[in-house]
Amino acid sequence: MRILVLCLMLTIPFVSRAADHSPVPPHPRLLATPADFTRIRSSVTQPGPQQDAFNLLLGTAEGEYAEPPFERVVVGRRMLATSRNALRRILNFSLLYRLTDEPRWAARAEQEMLALAAFTDWNPDHFLDTAEAATAVAIGYDWLHDTLATDVRRTLREALVKHALAPGDSDNLWWRSASNVNNWLQVCEAGLTLAALAIAEDEPELAARAVARARRNVPAIFATYEPSGSYVEGPMYWDYGTNYHLLLIEALRTATGSAGDLATNRAFLESAHVVNVLTAPSGEFYNFGDCSLRRFYLPAMYWFARETGRSEIAAHEPARLRRMLNSPRPRPSRFLALSLLWMPVGPAPAPAAPPASWKTDGPSPLAVFRLGEGQASLYAAMKGGRARINHGHMDAGSFILEIGGVRWAIDLGMPDYHDLEKVGVQLFGKDRWSVYLLGPHSHSIPLIDDRAPHEQATASLRAFDAEAQSASFDLSPLYPGHVEQLHRELRIDSPNAVSIRDTVAGAAPGSRYRFSWMTRATVETDATGATLRQAGKTLRLEVVADAPFEIVDEDASRPPATYDAPQPGLRRVSVLFTVSAPTHALTVTAQTIP
């Protein structure tokens, strides 16, 4: 009955509650119930992934137990590191208390929460910082409610209102704008909702407005997963935004009984599978856009496996967990504790074979191919899309190639935001394309007279043949006025060879065409191609073109601007020719040599 009442009341302002009756379930009511904690307590006593997760959590918490609470440190415009570190500690300490009944864990979490509460603010100008701090205090307040003294509860409630719910109580915040749908929407609405549900009986009207906004606003994010589950910001930011989306879903379920349509979108539910598709046999990401190369342990995979009934989605996470547990310096995600809420009891599921061919359309079209088995297999991928998209790069037409666990053609991923912003670079504004890692010259894309592609133009996937393992992208819109047609095709020729073919029509005679291949291999060029060597293996690039061409090997380890980070070992192999006919074709075949 209590859950039903809250479901009804969260659609309208809370009414004042009688002293002897609360319209909300008792604490704990965020993400887990007492029955869930009892189940987890039993599951971690037996060898398996659950015990591994518990041991890693325990080791992490023991390592931080004697450390002082975090202070309010703002780096540049962000307090984000403080908020995230505090969330990790509070989640870990609070869950350990629920699983062990040891008072020291509750006391240590309380200490961390009171430190956050004493901050002057949670940096609302960069609201992600506020949302993550609110998430930390809300979960700790809820899970440890019965251990907290009356005055401590009051202090934490006041902090949640003053530092989060009050500054978030507006429809005019920029990240709520329909034109700014990105991970901020998920993170900020989830943090505010958890804060609201944690103290709903004491701040009913404020809480009701926060929850209603989240239910109304967050469904807009599903457009960034359409049409096939590929999150437009790439797999790393998928982990960020999606984890908070899951916190929102689970908090609404446990505190109100339903998350409604926030948990049912088809493309959203497919997105975890897509992240696995975008993980190469080496275990590293296809790291287009602002994305790290390293694939890390993803607790969210267990949630998606459970919700979709596809256990294979999380099949590789136990091995990643075990490697991290055995590492001398493990660096678990702040969301590690969520693993224990979502992973099933029992041994790890068997992995399933990844698709040999996969594609998606939408704002960032992709084509991914695999051939062979295990780490020895070939993995090649290419993307279209446009540059001016959240966390986007000038990388339409770029590709990566991995054979035998060696990444021969690379994407450099994301720069360090603070390193650029502290010297005045407007990273998300006018200076974005002057940053080497984001602009055209660090990506394996075609260029005409070295002009940057149009930042608002979109390269589309024009053809895809799953059986033949080939895909063609239309890059023509990227160079308006400079080319009538520009198509790039990726084709898998054998388990150790791929071809990339460019066809250009309507370019001005005398213009210079550049095909780029970014690599960290050593390079030797000759008249017909280049030989790449890396990790004791060799890859041959053979060029065929209908115009005279030259091959240039450039040292790209020191980008041109002083604010650009060095890129040790980076080489740019370019094939260049002068346009002399209405149509030209160029093919680069890459094949490993025994």
Secondary structure as UniProt FT lines:
FT   HELIX           2..9
FT   TURN            10..11
FT   TURN            19..20
FT   HELIX           34..43
FT   TURN            44..45
FT   TURN            47..48
FT   HELIX           49..65
FT   TURN            76..77
FT   HELIX           80..100
FT   HELIX           103..117
FT   TURN            124..125
FT   HELIX           127..143
FT   HELIX           145..147
FT   HELIX           150..160
FT   HELIX           161..165
FT   TURN            166..168
FT   HELIX           174..176
FT   TURN            178..179
FT   HELIX           183..198
FT   TURN            199..202
FT   HELIX           204..217
FT   HELIX           218..224
FT   TURN            225..228
FT   TURN            232..233
FT   HELIX           235..256
FT   HELIX           260..263
FT   HELIX           266..277
FT   TURN            281..282
FT   STRAND          284..285
FT   HELIX           300..308
FT   HELIX           311..314
FT   TURN            315..316
FT   HELIX           317..326
FT   TURN            334..335
FT   HELIX           336..342
FT   STRAND          357..360
FT   STRAND          366..371
FT   HELIX           374..376
FT   STRAND          378..383
FT   TURN            390..391
FT   TURN            396..397
FT   STRAND          399..403
FT   TURN            404..405
FT   STRAND          406..409
FT   HELIX           417..421
FT   TURN            422..424
FT   TURN            427..431
FT   HELIX           432..434
FT   TURN            436..438
FT   HELIX           440..442
FT   STRAND          446..448
FT   TURN            449..450
FT   TURN            455..456
FT   STRAND          459..465
FT   TURN            466..469
FT   STRAND          470..474
FT   HELIX           476..478
FT   TURN            480..482
FT   STRAND          485..494
FT   TURN            495..496
FT   STRAND          497..505
FT   TURN            509..510
FT   STRAND          512..519
FT   STRAND          522..525
FT   STRAND          529..534
FT   TURN            535..536
FT   STRAND          537..545
FT   STRAND          549..555
FT   TURN            562..563
FT   TURN            568..569
FT   STRAND          571..578
FT   STRAND          583..593
//
